[in-house]
Amino acid sequence: MILDKEGNTTTVLQENITLSEFIDNLNRAYSKLKKDHLIINLFSFARLDTGELLEFLNLSNRHRGANKSFVLVTDKVNYEDVPDEICVVPTIQEAKDIIEMEEIERDLGI
């Protein structure tokens, strides 16, 4: 697993692995990551569908419940099919923008 920490945000990615193995690795490493906002870079996966993204839902809910941002990054799904409970964007920059907006909302108590 490759971790790129920038301030209080960590970008996580892994190459040459199945999605279920990636999720298992992410869950095992979560104790080290739980204090940061997380960007999960899924560009290394050639194919993804909405159902596969929903495998991140439990981790996303736990992380968001701790007032931290959790953003998946992929351009391989139809965003209209992704439920509102999980945040998915097509670029790393959009993920950073979402985190910045969510931090402002938390600061304002929204």
C-alpha positions in Angstrom: 0.0 0.0 0.0 1.3 3.4 -0.9 0.6 6.3 1.4 1.1 9.9 0.5 0.6 12.2 3.5 0.2 15.9 3.0 -0.8 17.9 6.1 -3.8 16.2 7.7 -4.8 14.3 4.5 -3.5 10.9 3.4 -3.9 9.6 -0.2 -3.9 5.8 -0.3 -3.3 3.7 -3.4 -2.1 0.3 -4.3 -1.2 -1.3 -7.6 -1.4 -4.9 -8.9 -3.9 -6.1 -6.4 -7.6 -7.1 -6.3 -10.1 -4.6 -4.9 -11.0 -7.0 -2.0 -7.3 -7.3 -1.1 -7.0 -3.5 -1.2 -9.9 -3.1 1.1 -8.5 -5.7 3.5 -5.1 -3.9 3.5 -6.9 -0.6 4.1 -8.8 -2.0 7.0 -5.6 -3.5 8.5 -3.8 -0.1 8.2 -6.8 1.9 9.4 -5.6 2.5 12.9 -2.6 4.4 11.5 -4.9 6.4 9.1 -7.9 7.2 11.2 -6.8 10.6 12.3 -6.3 11.9 8.7 -8.8 12.8 6.0 -8.5 10.0 3.4 -8.4 10.1 -0.4 -8.6 6.6 -1.8 -7.0 6.6 -5.2 -8.6 3.8 -7.3 -7.0 4.7 -10.7 -5.0 1.5 -10.7 -8.1 -0.6 -11.1 -9.0 -1.1 -14.8 -12.7 -1.8 -14.1 -14.9 -0.8 -11.3 -18.7 -0.7 -10.8 -20.9 0.9 -8.3 -21.4 -2.3 -6.3 -17.7 -2.6 -5.8 -17.5 1.0 -4.5 -20.1 0.2 -2.0 -17.6 -2.2 -0.4 -16.0 0.9 1.0 -19.3 2.1 2.6 -18.7 0.7 6.1 -15.2 2.2 6.3 -16.5 5.5 4.9 -19.3 5.7 7.4 -16.9 4.9 10.3 -14.4 7.5 9.1 -17.1 10.2 8.5 -18.6 9.4 11.9 -15.3 10.5 13.4 -15.6 13.9 11.6 -13.0 13.0 9.0 -13.4 13.1 5.2 -13.3 10.0 3.1 -13.2 10.4 -0.7 -12.9 7.8 -3.4 -11.3 8.8 -6.6 -12.1 7.1 -9.9 -13.3 8.0 -13.3 -14.7 4.5 -14.1 -18.2 4.7 -12.8 -21.4 6.6 -13.6 -21.7 9.1 -10.7 -25.5 9.2 -11.0 -25.5 5.5 -9.9 -23.4 6.1 -6.8 -25.5 6.6 -3.6 -25.1 9.9 -1.7 -23.7 8.0 1.3 -20.4 7.6 -0.3 -18.3 10.4 -1.8 -16.8 9.6 -5.3 -15.0 12.1 -7.5 -13.1 11.8 -10.8 -9.8 13.6 -9.9 -7.5 14.0 -6.9 -7.9 17.7 -7.1 -11.6 17.4 -6.7 -11.1 15.1 -3.7 -8.8 17.8 -2.1 -11.5 20.4 -2.8 -14.2 18.3 -1.2 -12.0 17.8 1.9 -11.4 21.6 2.1 -15.2 22.3 1.8 -16.0 19.7 4.4 -13.5 21.2 6.8 -15.1 24.6 6.4 -18.5 23.1 7.0 -17.2 21.4 10.2 -15.6 24.6 11.4 -18.9 26.4 10.8 -20.9 23.6 12.5 -22.9 22.9 9.4 
